[in-house]
Amino acid sequence: MRKIKYVSALIISLLLTLINHAQTDDKAEMADTMRSNGRIYVVVAVVVLILLGLFLYLVRLDKKITRIEKNNS
């Protein structure tokens, strides 16, 4: 239990450091270039599709596990 708390505190501190670093950067040349070319929408669409696929996979997996648990009891 103590190890889980330690690991979670470490992850949270690393994420906070990353967020702080991301907000202090004034340069976003790549994002500006992609926005001006209209390619940022392609990147966003791909990310949304990947996340949607992962979500649907998890829902399907949960249904299968629930069905298997019902059959075993």
PDB file of N, CA, C and O in Angstrom:
ATOM      1  N   MET A   1       0.821  -1.191   0.000  1.00  0.00           N
ATOM      2  CA  MET A   1       0.000   0.000   0.000  1.00  0.00           C
ATOM      3  C   MET A   1       0.869   1.262   0.000  1.00  0.00           C
ATOM      4  O   MET A   1       0.569   2.251  -0.667  1.00  0.00           O
ATOM      5  N   ARG A   2       1.932   1.190   0.755  1.00  0.00           N
ATOM      6  CA  ARG A   2       2.824   2.344   0.844  1.00  0.00           C
ATOM      7  C   ARG A   2       3.531   2.588  -0.483  1.00  0.00           C
ATOM      8  O   ARG A   2       3.783   3.727  -0.875  1.00  0.00           O
ATOM      9  N   LYS A   3       3.845   1.487  -1.163  1.00  0.00           N
ATOM     10  CA  LYS A   3       4.517   1.605  -2.450  1.00  0.00           C
ATOM     11  C   LYS A   3       3.592   2.253  -3.480  1.00  0.00           C
ATOM     12  O   LYS A   3       4.045   3.041  -4.310  1.00  0.00           O
ATOM     13  N   ILE A   4       2.311   1.928  -3.432  1.00  0.00           N
ATOM     14  CA  ILE A   4       1.345   2.509  -4.361  1.00  0.00           C
ATOM     15  C   ILE A   4       1.243   4.012  -4.141  1.00  0.00           C
ATOM     16  O   ILE A   4       1.182   4.779  -5.102  1.00  0.00           O
ATOM     17  N   LYS A   5       1.226   4.434  -2.886  1.00  0.00           N
ATOM     18  CA  LYS A   5       1.158   5.867  -2.585  1.00  0.00           C
ATOM     19  C   LYS A   5       2.412   6.576  -3.086  1.00  0.00           C
ATOM     20  O   LYS A   5       2.338   7.682  -3.622  1.00  0.00           O
ATOM     21  N   TYR A   6       3.551   5.936  -2.907  1.00  0.00           N
ATOM     22  CA  TYR A   6       4.817   6.529  -3.354  1.00  0.00           C
ATOM     23  C   TYR A   6       4.834   6.685  -4.874  1.00  0.00           C
ATOM     24  O   TYR A   6       5.216   7.732  -5.395  1.00  0.00           O
ATOM     25  N   VAL A   7       4.419   5.637  -5.573  1.00  0.00           N
ATOM     26  CA  VAL A   7       4.419   5.678  -7.037  1.00  0.00           C
ATOM     27  C   VAL A   7       3.421   6.713  -7.537  1.00  0.00           C
ATOM     28  O   VAL A   7       3.723   7.454  -8.472  1.00  0.00           O
ATOM     29  N   SER A   8       2.215   6.779  -6.920  1.00  0.00           N
ATOM     30  CA  SER A   8       1.237   7.780  -7.354  1.00  0.00           C
ATOM     31  C   SER A   8       1.726   9.190  -7.102  1.00  0.00           C
ATOM     32  O   SER A   8       1.518  10.070  -7.937  1.00  0.00           O
ATOM     33  N   ALA A   9       2.372   9.428  -5.969  1.00  0.00           N
ATOM     34  CA  ALA A   9       2.904  10.760  -5.689  1.00  0.00           C
ATOM     35  C   ALA A   9       3.993  11.119  -6.699  1.00  0.00           C
ATOM     36  O   ALA A   9       4.074  12.264  -7.142  1.00  0.00           O
ATOM     37  N   LEU A  10       4.816  10.163  -7.059  1.00  0.00           N
ATOM     38  CA  LEU A  10       5.864  10.396  -8.046  1.00  0.00           C
ATOM     39  C   LEU A  10       5.273  10.737  -9.414  1.00  0.00           C
ATOM     40  O   LEU A  10       5.730  11.669 -10.077  1.00  0.00           O
ATOM     41  N   ILE A  11       4.270   9.992  -9.828  1.00  0.00           N
ATOM     42  CA  ILE A  11       3.637  10.240 -11.126  1.00  0.00           C
ATOM     43  C   ILE A  11       2.968  11.609 -11.142  1.00  0.00           C
ATOM     44  O   ILE A  11       3.086  12.346 -12.122  1.00  0.00           O
ATOM     45  N   ILE A  12       2.273  11.953 -10.074  1.00  0.00           N
ATOM     46  CA  ILE A  12       1.598  13.248 -10.003  1.00  0.00           C
ATOM     47  C   ILE A  12       2.614  14.379 -10.054  1.00  0.00           C
ATOM     48  O   ILE A  12       2.401  15.376 -10.744  1.00  0.00           O
ATOM     49  N   SER A  13       3.709  14.231  -9.334  1.00  0.00           N
ATOM     50  CA  SER A  13       4.715  15.302  -9.349  1.00  0.00           C
ATOM     51  C   SER A  13       5.358  15.437 -10.725  1.00  0.00           C
ATOM     52  O   SER A  13       5.643  16.549 -11.170  1.00  0.00           O
ATOM     53  N   LEU A  14       5.587  14.325 -11.396  1.00  0.00           N
ATOM     54  CA  LEU A  14       6.145  14.392 -12.752  1.00  0.00           C
ATOM     55  C   LEU A  14       5.166  15.041 -13.726  1.00  0.00           C
ATOM     56  O   LEU A  14       5.568  15.832 -14.580  1.00  0.00           O
ATOM     57  N   LEU A  15       3.887  14.708 -13.599  1.00  0.00           N
ATOM     58  CA  LEU A  15       2.890  15.315 -14.473  1.00  0.00           C
ATOM     59  C   LEU A  15       2.763  16.808 -14.223  1.00  0.00           C
ATOM     60  O   LEU A  15       2.632  17.585 -15.169  1.00  0.00           O
ATOM     61  N   LEU A  16       2.801  17.217 -12.965  1.00  0.00           N
ATOM     62  CA  LEU A  16       2.723  18.644 -12.656  1.00  0.00           C
ATOM     63  C   LEU A  16       3.929  19.394 -13.213  1.00  0.00           C
ATOM     64  O   LEU A  16       3.799  20.514 -13.708  1.00  0.00           O
ATOM     65  N   THR A  17       5.090  18.777 -13.131  1.00  0.00           N
ATOM     66  CA  THR A  17       6.290  19.384 -13.690  1.00  0.00           C
ATOM     67  C   THR A  17       6.158  19.518 -15.207  1.00  0.00           C
ATOM     68  O   THR A  17       6.524  20.543 -15.783  1.00  0.00           O
ATOM     69  N   LEU A  18       5.639  18.485 -15.836  1.00  0.00           N
ATOM     70  CA  LEU A  18       5.451  18.507 -17.288  1.00  0.00           C
ATOM     71  C   LEU A  18       4.449  19.577 -17.693  1.00  0.00           C
ATOM     72  O   LEU A  18       4.671  20.298 -18.667  1.00  0.00           O
ATOM     73  N   ILE A  19       3.351  19.688 -16.957  1.00  0.00           N
ATOM     74  CA  ILE A  19       2.337  20.705 -17.265  1.00  0.00           C
ATOM     75  C   ILE A  19       2.925  22.101 -17.087  1.00  0.00           C
ATOM     76  O   ILE A  19       2.696  22.986 -17.912  1.00  0.00           O
ATOM     77  N   ASN A  20       3.673  22.293 -16.025  1.00  0.00           N
ATOM     78  CA  ASN A  20       4.286  23.595 -15.777  1.00  0.00           C
ATOM     79  C   ASN A  20       5.264  23.951 -16.897  1.00  0.00           C
ATOM     80  O   ASN A  20       5.294  25.092 -17.356  1.00  0.00           O
ATOM     81  N   HIS A  21       6.046  22.994 -17.328  1.00  0.00           N
ATOM     82  CA  HIS A  21       7.009  23.231 -18.405  1.00  0.00           C
ATOM     83  C   HIS A  21       6.288  23.542 -19.712  1.00  0.00           C
ATOM     84  O   HIS A  21       6.732  24.401 -20.473  1.00  0.00           O
ATOM     85  N   ALA A  22       5.189  22.857 -19.977  1.00  0.00           N
ATOM     86  CA  ALA A  22       4.454  23.073 -21.221  1.00  0.00           C
ATOM     87  C   ALA A  22       3.824  24.458 -21.250  1.00  0.00           C
ATOM     88  O   ALA A  22       3.681  25.045 -22.323  1.00  0.00           O
ATOM     89  N   GLN A  23       3.449  24.986 -20.103  1.00  0.00           N
ATOM     90  CA  GLN A  23       2.808  26.293 -20.080  1.00  0.00           C
ATOM     91  C   GLN A  23       3.817  27.436 -20.170  1.00  0.00           C
ATOM     92  O   GLN A  23       3.451  28.545 -20.557  1.00  0.00           O
ATOM     93  N   THR A  24       5.061  27.189 -19.825  1.00  0.00           N
ATOM     94  CA  THR A  24       6.042  28.268 -19.853  1.00  0.00           C
ATOM     95  C   THR A  24       6.708  28.415 -21.216  1.00  0.00           C
ATOM     96  O   THR A  24       7.358  29.429 -21.471  1.00  0.00           O
ATOM     97  N   ASP A  25       6.563  27.431 -22.094  1.00  0.00           N
ATOM     98  CA  ASP A  25       7.148  27.548 -23.433  1.00  0.00           C
ATOM     99  C   ASP A  25       6.385  28.572 -24.254  1.00  0.00           C
ATOM    100  O   ASP A  25       5.164  28.495 -24.385  1.00  0.00           O
ATOM    101  N   ASP A  26       7.114  29.529 -24.802  1.00  0.00           N
ATOM    102  CA  ASP A  26       6.490  30.536 -25.648  1.00  0.00           C
ATOM    103  C   ASP A  26       6.504  30.121 -27.112  1.00  0.00           C
ATOM    104  O   ASP A  26       5.770  30.681 -27.927  1.00  0.00           O
ATOM    105  N   LYS A  27       7.334  29.147 -27.444  1.00  0.00           N
ATOM    106  CA  LYS A  27       7.449  28.726 -28.827  1.00  0.00           C
ATOM    107  C   LYS A  27       6.499  27.565 -29.105  1.00  0.00           C
ATOM    108  O   LYS A  27       6.510  26.556 -28.401  1.00  0.00           O
ATOM    109  N   ALA A  28       5.692  27.722 -30.123  1.00  0.00           N
ATOM    110  CA  ALA A  28       4.818  26.657 -30.592  1.00  0.00           C
ATOM    111  C   ALA A  28       4.827  26.687 -32.109  1.00  0.00           C
ATOM    112  O   ALA A  28       3.783  26.745 -32.759  1.00  0.00           O
ATOM    113  N   GLU A  29       6.021  26.647 -32.646  1.00  0.00           N
ATOM    114  CA  GLU A  29       6.185  26.800 -34.087  1.00  0.00           C
ATOM    115  C   GLU A  29       5.515  25.678 -34.863  1.00  0.00           C
ATOM    116  O   GLU A  29       4.874  25.914 -35.887  1.00  0.00           O
ATOM    117  N   MET A  30       5.669  24.457 -34.370  1.00  0.00           N
ATOM    118  CA  MET A  30       5.091  23.327 -35.075  1.00  0.00           C
ATOM    119  C   MET A  30       3.567  23.428 -35.082  1.00  0.00           C
ATOM    120  O   MET A  30       2.930  23.178 -36.105  1.00  0.00           O
ATOM    121  N   ALA A  31       2.987  23.793 -33.942  1.00  0.00           N
ATOM    122  CA  ALA A  31       1.530  23.918 -33.870  1.00  0.00           C
ATOM    123  C   ALA A  31       1.040  25.044 -34.765  1.00  0.00           C
ATOM    124  O   ALA A  31       0.007  24.912 -35.420  1.00  0.00           O
ATOM    125  N   ASP A  32       1.768  26.143 -34.799  1.00  0.00           N
ATOM    126  CA  ASP A  32       1.369  27.257 -35.671  1.00  0.00           C
ATOM    127  C   ASP A  32       1.444  26.858 -37.136  1.00  0.00           C
ATOM    128  O   ASP A  32       0.567  27.206 -37.927  1.00  0.00           O
ATOM    129  N   THR A  33       2.484  26.135 -37.492  1.00  0.00           N
ATOM    130  CA  THR A  33       2.638  25.681 -38.874  1.00  0.00           C
ATOM    131  C   THR A  33       1.517  24.727 -39.248  1.00  0.00           C
ATOM    132  O   THR A  33       0.931  24.837 -40.325  1.00  0.00           O
ATOM    133  N   MET A  34       1.223  23.794 -38.361  1.00  0.00           N
ATOM    134  CA  MET A  34       0.168  22.822 -38.661  1.00  0.00           C
ATOM    135  C   MET A  34      -1.197  23.499 -38.721  1.00  0.00           C
ATOM    136  O   MET A  34      -2.046  23.122 -39.529  1.00  0.00           O
ATOM    137  N   ARG A  35      -1.409  24.495 -37.870  1.00  0.00           N
ATOM    138  CA  ARG A  35      -2.681  25.230 -37.902  1.00  0.00           C
ATOM    139  C   ARG A  35      -2.826  26.013 -39.205  1.00  0.00           C
ATOM    140  O   ARG A  35      -3.905  26.056 -39.797  1.00  0.00           O
ATOM    141  N   SER A  36      -1.745  26.623 -39.638  1.00  0.00           N
ATOM    142  CA  SER A  36      -1.824  27.427 -40.867  1.00  0.00           C
ATOM    143  C   SER A  36      -2.032  26.546 -42.092  1.00  0.00           C
ATOM    144  O   SER A  36      -2.661  26.976 -43.060  1.00  0.00           O
ATOM    145  N   ASN A  37      -1.518  25.329 -42.065  1.00  0.00           N
ATOM    146  CA  ASN A  37      -1.693  24.405 -43.188  1.00  0.00           C
ATOM    147  C   ASN A  37      -2.995  23.624 -43.098  1.00  0.00           C
ATOM    148  O   ASN A  37      -3.395  22.982 -44.069  1.00  0.00           O
ATOM    149  N   GLY A  38      -3.663  23.667 -41.948  1.00  0.00           N
ATOM    150  CA  GLY A  38      -4.902  22.919 -41.773  1.00  0.00           C
ATOM    151  C   GLY A  38      -4.669  21.470 -41.399  1.00  0.00           C
ATOM    152  O   GLY A  38      -5.616  20.684 -41.360  1.00  0.00           O
ATOM    153  N   ARG A  39      -3.435  21.101 -41.124  1.00  0.00           N
ATOM    154  CA  ARG A  39      -3.126  19.711 -40.790  1.00  0.00           C
ATOM    155  C   ARG A  39      -3.414  19.374 -39.336  1.00  0.00           C
ATOM    156  O   ARG A  39      -3.472  18.198 -38.976  1.00  0.00           O
ATOM    157  N   ILE A  40      -3.595  20.375 -38.503  1.00  0.00           N
ATOM    158  CA  ILE A  40      -3.858  20.110 -37.098  1.00  0.00           C
ATOM    159  C   ILE A  40      -5.162  19.343 -36.936  1.00  0.00           C
ATOM    160  O   ILE A  40      -5.312  18.549 -36.008  1.00  0.00           O
ATOM    161  N   TYR A  41      -6.110  19.586 -37.848  1.00  0.00           N
ATOM    162  CA  TYR A  41      -7.387  18.878 -37.782  1.00  0.00           C
ATOM    163  C   TYR A  41      -7.214  17.390 -38.088  1.00  0.00           C
ATOM    164  O   TYR A  41      -7.928  16.553 -37.538  1.00  0.00           O
ATOM    165  N   VAL A  42      -6.283  17.071 -38.948  1.00  0.00           N
ATOM    166  CA  VAL A  42      -5.988  15.669 -39.238  1.00  0.00           C
ATOM    167  C   VAL A  42      -5.395  14.999 -38.002  1.00  0.00           C
ATOM    168  O   VAL A  42      -5.754  13.870 -37.670  1.00  0.00           O
ATOM    169  N   VAL A  43      -4.501  15.685 -37.334  1.00  0.00           N
ATOM    170  CA  VAL A  43      -3.881  15.137 -36.124  1.00  0.00           C
ATOM    171  C   VAL A  43      -4.942  14.921 -35.043  1.00  0.00           C
ATOM    172  O   VAL A  43      -4.967  13.880 -34.387  1.00  0.00           O
ATOM    173  N   VAL A  44      -5.816  15.913 -34.866  1.00  0.00           N
ATOM    174  CA  VAL A  44      -6.876  15.791 -33.863  1.00  0.00           C
ATOM    175  C   VAL A  44      -7.807  14.643 -34.224  1.00  0.00           C
ATOM    176  O   VAL A  44      -8.218  13.887 -33.343  1.00  0.00           O
ATOM    177  N   ALA A  45      -8.145  14.497 -35.493  1.00  0.00           N
ATOM    178  CA  ALA A  45      -9.033  13.413 -35.924  1.00  0.00           C
ATOM    179  C   ALA A  45      -8.404  12.050 -35.653  1.00  0.00           C
ATOM    180  O   ALA A  45      -9.089  11.132 -35.201  1.00  0.00           O
ATOM    181  N   VAL A  46      -7.121  11.910 -35.923  1.00  0.00           N
ATOM    182  CA  VAL A  46      -6.439  10.637 -35.686  1.00  0.00           C
ATOM    183  C   VAL A  46      -6.410  10.313 -34.189  1.00  0.00           C
ATOM    184  O   VAL A  46      -6.651   9.172 -33.793  1.00  0.00           O
ATOM    185  N   VAL A  47      -6.117  11.308 -33.369  1.00  0.00           N
ATOM    186  CA  VAL A  47      -6.085  11.087 -31.919  1.00  0.00           C
ATOM    187  C   VAL A  47      -7.464  10.694 -31.413  1.00  0.00           C
ATOM    188  O   VAL A  47      -7.587   9.786 -30.591  1.00  0.00           O
ATOM    189  N   VAL A  48      -8.503  11.367 -31.896  1.00  0.00           N
ATOM    190  CA  VAL A  48      -9.873  11.035 -31.476  1.00  0.00           C
ATOM    191  C   VAL A  48     -10.235   9.623 -31.910  1.00  0.00           C
ATOM    192  O   VAL A  48     -10.853   8.885 -31.143  1.00  0.00           O
ATOM    193  N   LEU A  49      -9.865   9.236 -33.115  1.00  0.00           N
ATOM    194  CA  LEU A  49     -10.155   7.883 -33.584  1.00  0.00           C
ATOM    195  C   LEU A  49      -9.440   6.824 -32.747  1.00  0.00           C
ATOM    196  O   LEU A  49     -10.021   5.785 -32.433  1.00  0.00           O
ATOM    197  N   ILE A  50      -8.205   7.078 -32.394  1.00  0.00           N
ATOM    198  CA  ILE A  50      -7.462   6.129 -31.564  1.00  0.00           C
ATOM    199  C   ILE A  50      -8.108   6.004 -30.195  1.00  0.00           C
ATOM    200  O   ILE A  50      -8.290   4.893 -29.696  1.00  0.00           O
ATOM    201  N   LEU A  51      -8.457   7.127 -29.581  1.00  0.00           N
ATOM    202  CA  LEU A  51      -9.092   7.076 -28.267  1.00  0.00           C
ATOM    203  C   LEU A  51     -10.467   6.420 -28.330  1.00  0.00           C
ATOM    204  O   LEU A  51     -10.836   5.677 -27.420  1.00  0.00           O
ATOM    205  N   LEU A  52     -11.220   6.680 -29.379  1.00  0.00           N
ATOM    206  CA  LEU A  52     -12.518   6.048 -29.550  1.00  0.00           C
ATOM    207  C   LEU A  52     -12.368   4.539 -29.715  1.00  0.00           C
ATOM    208  O   LEU A  52     -13.142   3.767 -29.150  1.00  0.00           O
ATOM    209  N   GLY A  53     -11.375   4.125 -30.487  1.00  0.00           N
ATOM    210  CA  GLY A  53     -11.112   2.695 -30.653  1.00  0.00           C
ATOM    211  C   GLY A  53     -10.745   2.029 -29.336  1.00  0.00           C
ATOM    212  O   GLY A  53     -11.225   0.934 -29.040  1.00  0.00           O
ATOM    213  N   LEU A  54      -9.901   2.678 -28.546  1.00  0.00           N
ATOM    214  CA  LEU A  54      -9.544   2.126 -27.240  1.00  0.00           C
ATOM    215  C   LEU A  54     -10.752   2.032 -26.319  1.00  0.00           C
ATOM    216  O   LEU A  54     -10.917   1.044 -25.604  1.00  0.00           O
ATOM    217  N   PHE A  55     -11.598   3.064 -26.335  1.00  0.00           N
ATOM    218  CA  PHE A  55     -12.791   3.060 -25.499  1.00  0.00           C
ATOM    219  C   PHE A  55     -13.737   1.925 -25.903  1.00  0.00           C
ATOM    220  O   PHE A  55     -14.237   1.197 -25.046  1.00  0.00           O
ATOM    221  N   LEU A  56     -13.978   1.777 -27.195  1.00  0.00           N
ATOM    222  CA  LEU A  56     -14.858   0.703 -27.661  1.00  0.00           C
ATOM    223  C   LEU A  56     -14.281  -0.667 -27.341  1.00  0.00           C
ATOM    224  O   LEU A  56     -15.024  -1.585 -26.994  1.00  0.00           O
ATOM    225  N   TYR A  57     -12.981  -0.817 -27.452  1.00  0.00           N
ATOM    226  CA  TYR A  57     -12.331  -2.077 -27.100  1.00  0.00           C
ATOM    227  C   TYR A  57     -12.538  -2.403 -25.623  1.00  0.00           C
ATOM    228  O   TYR A  57     -12.833  -3.545 -25.273  1.00  0.00           O
ATOM    229  N   LEU A  58     -12.383  -1.402 -24.756  1.00  0.00           N
ATOM    230  CA  LEU A  58     -12.563  -1.631 -23.325  1.00  0.00           C
ATOM    231  C   LEU A  58     -14.009  -1.972 -22.984  1.00  0.00           C
ATOM    232  O   LEU A  58     -14.256  -2.822 -22.129  1.00  0.00           O
ATOM    233  N   VAL A  59     -14.963  -1.323 -23.637  1.00  0.00           N
ATOM    234  CA  VAL A  59     -16.378  -1.631 -23.395  1.00  0.00           C
ATOM    235  C   VAL A  59     -16.677  -3.059 -23.827  1.00  0.00           C
ATOM    236  O   VAL A  59     -17.348  -3.801 -23.110  1.00  0.00           O
ATOM    237  N   ARG A  60     -16.184  -3.439 -24.987  1.00  0.00           N
ATOM    238  CA  ARG A  60     -16.402  -4.801 -25.489  1.00  0.00           C
ATOM    239  C   ARG A  60     -15.747  -5.842 -24.580  1.00  0.00           C
ATOM    240  O   ARG A  60     -16.324  -6.896 -24.312  1.00  0.00           O
ATOM    241  N   LEU A  61     -14.558  -5.540 -24.117  1.00  0.00           N
ATOM    242  CA  LEU A  61     -13.854  -6.444 -23.219  1.00  0.00           C
ATOM    243  C   LEU A  61     -14.594  -6.585 -21.892  1.00  0.00           C
ATOM    244  O   LEU A  61     -14.673  -7.679 -21.333  1.00  0.00           O
ATOM    245  N   ASP A  62     -15.132  -5.480 -21.393  1.00  0.00           N
ATOM    246  CA  ASP A  62     -15.895  -5.519 -20.150  1.00  0.00           C
ATOM    247  C   ASP A  62     -17.139  -6.383 -20.297  1.00  0.00           C
ATOM    248  O   ASP A  62     -17.476  -7.138 -19.385  1.00  0.00           O
ATOM    249  N   LYS A  63     -17.821  -6.284 -21.426  1.00  0.00           N
ATOM    250  CA  LYS A  63     -19.004  -7.115 -21.660  1.00  0.00           C
ATOM    251  C   LYS A  63     -18.641  -8.591 -21.703  1.00  0.00           C
ATOM    252  O   LYS A  63     -19.360  -9.427 -21.157  1.00  0.00           O
ATOM    253  N   LYS A  64     -17.538  -8.910 -22.344  1.00  0.00           N
ATOM    254  CA  LYS A  64     -17.105 -10.304 -22.421  1.00  0.00           C
ATOM    255  C   LYS A  64     -16.750 -10.844 -21.037  1.00  0.00           C
ATOM    256  O   LYS A  64     -17.117 -11.967 -20.689  1.00  0.00           O
ATOM    257  N   ILE A  65     -16.046 -10.052 -20.262  1.00  0.00           N
ATOM    258  CA  ILE A  65     -15.651 -10.489 -18.922  1.00  0.00           C
ATOM    259  C   ILE A  65     -16.878 -10.671 -18.041  1.00  0.00           C
ATOM    260  O   ILE A  65     -16.951 -11.624 -17.266  1.00  0.00           O
ATOM    261  N   THR A  66     -17.846  -9.758 -18.156  1.00  0.00           N
ATOM    262  CA  THR A  66     -19.075  -9.876 -17.374  1.00  0.00           C
ATOM    263  C   THR A  66     -19.817 -11.152 -17.769  1.00  0.00           C
ATOM    264  O   THR A  66     -20.321 -11.858 -16.896  1.00  0.00           O
ATOM    265  N   ARG A  67     -19.893 -11.458 -19.045  1.00  0.00           N
ATOM    266  CA  ARG A  67     -20.569 -12.675 -19.506  1.00  0.00           C
ATOM    267  C   ARG A  67     -19.853 -13.915 -18.987  1.00  0.00           C
ATOM    268  O   ARG A  67     -20.507 -14.873 -18.574  1.00  0.00           O
ATOM    269  N   ILE A  68     -18.536 -13.915 -19.001  1.00  0.00           N
ATOM    270  CA  ILE A  68     -17.787 -15.067 -18.512  1.00  0.00           C
ATOM    271  C   ILE A  68     -17.988 -15.234 -17.006  1.00  0.00           C
ATOM    272  O   ILE A  68     -18.123 -16.355 -16.518  1.00  0.00           O
ATOM    273  N   GLU A  69     -18.008 -14.118 -16.269  1.00  0.00           N
ATOM    274  CA  GLU A  69     -18.234 -14.201 -14.818  1.00  0.00           C
ATOM    275  C   GLU A  69     -19.606 -14.745 -14.483  1.00  0.00           C
ATOM    276  O   GLU A  69     -19.751 -15.508 -13.528  1.00  0.00           O
ATOM    277  N   LYS A  70     -20.629 -14.362 -15.259  1.00  0.00           N
ATOM    278  CA  LYS A  70     -21.989 -14.880 -15.041  1.00  0.00           C
ATOM    279  C   LYS A  70     -22.059 -16.360 -15.320  1.00  0.00           C
ATOM    280  O   LYS A  70     -22.739 -17.100 -14.608  1.00  0.00           O
ATOM    281  N   ASN A  71     -21.350 -16.808 -16.367  1.00  0.00           N
ATOM    282  CA  ASN A  71     -21.371 -18.235 -16.713  1.00  0.00           C
ATOM    283  C   ASN A  71     -20.652 -19.084 -15.692  1.00  0.00           C
ATOM    284  O   ASN A  71     -21.020 -20.242 -15.492  1.00  0.00           O
ATOM    285  N   ASN A  72     -19.629 -18.542 -15.035  1.00  0.00           N
ATOM    286  CA  ASN A  72     -18.862 -19.309 -14.058  1.00  0.00           C
ATOM    287  C   ASN A  72     -19.539 -19.392 -12.698  1.00  0.00           C
ATOM    288  O   ASN A  72     -19.239 -20.295 -11.917  1.00  0.00           O
ATOM    289  N   SER A  73     -20.443 -18.472 -12.400  1.00  0.00           N
ATOM    290  CA  SER A  73     -21.076 -18.530 -11.078  1.00  0.00           C
ATOM    291  C   SER A  73     -22.399 -19.222 -11.095  1.00  0.00           C
ATOM    292  O   SER A  73     -23.045 -19.345 -10.054  1.00  0.00           O
TER     293      SER A  73
END
